[in-house]
Amino acid sequence: MLTIYKYPIPLVDEPHIVMPRRAVILSVDEQFGQPVLWAQVDTDYPTVTRKLRVVGTGGPARGTKLSNFLGTVQIEDLVWHIFDEGELG
């Protein structure tokens, strides 16, 4: 079944999110002080783990591809840029 799910993005070195295969990421924003992404998912598909990259403004962005850019989130005085690194394994 097609639906839209919300996924909190953990602010750690290599954040991972488990979601159904072929999910389409719609947007990234801040909600209640936490970066979050919304995706259209088909709940009939098996889940996979997607790797994200969170880069702070002024932080190292080695290996980050702009084509994988999802959005920018501002939380208080910090600004985070979120990239999709694709499915793992």
C-alpha positions, 0 to 999 in steps of 0.5 A, spaced: 500 500 500 502 506 498 503 511 504 507 517 506 511 515 512 516 520 517 523 518 519 527 521 524 534 522 522 539 521 527 545 526 528 550 521 528 556 520 524 553 515 519 545 515 520 541 509 517 534 509 516 530 502 515 524 503 510 521 499 504 525 498 498 524 503 492 521 509 497 521 516 494 524 521 499 519 527 498 522 532 503 527 534 509 525 538 515 526 540 522 520 537 527 520 538 534 528 540 534 529 533 530 531 533 523 526 528 519 524 526 512 518 524 509 518 519 504 512 515 499 513 508 501 510 502 498 508 497 505 508 491 500 515 491 499 521 488 503 525 493 508 532 495 506 537 500 510 539 506 507 545 510 509 544 518 509 550 523 510 549 529 515 554 535 514 554 541 518 555 547 515 563 548 515 564 541 516 568 536 511 564 534 506 569 529 502 565 524 498 559 527 498 555 528 491 551 534 490 546 529 486 544 526 492 542 532 496 535 531 500 535 538 503 537 543 509 535 543 516 536 549 521 536 547 528 537 553 533 544 556 531 546 549 527 545 548 519 545 541 517 545 538 510 542 531 508 545 527 503 542 520 501 548 515 500 543 509 497 541 502 500 546 498 504 548 491 502 
